[in-house]
């Protein structure tokens, strides 16, 4: 496995961004929350982050290859690719 479930991090920081446009000014607020999950919850979080990272990298490769070939990828295309990945079990 690419993660080590036995080694707990001191805490996991979750960051949320909120953006609002007001005329030409932009307001950005950031909130950070410290969480202290149980070992089981941390394992689930790490697995989920691993799957998300792998999916993102696969989609990024597909989009970059399409751009090099001069093709355009639509949001529908990316949804279809994700469905195919889910079926393949990658």
Residue pairs with C-beta under 8 A, 6 or more apart in sequence:
1 50
2 50
3 46
3 47
3 49
3 50
5 39
5 42
5 43
5 46
8 39
8 42
9 42
11 34
11 35
11 36
12 34
12 35
12 37
12 42
12 45
13 32
13 33
13 34
13 35
14 32
14 33
14 35
15 30
15 31
15 32
16 30
16 31
16 33
17 28
17 29
17 30
18 28
18 29
18 31
19 26
19 27
19 28
20 26
20 27
21 27
37 45
54 90
55 82
55 85
58 81
58 85
58 90
59 78
59 81
59 82
62 73
62 78
62 81
63 73
63 78
66 72
66 73
67 73
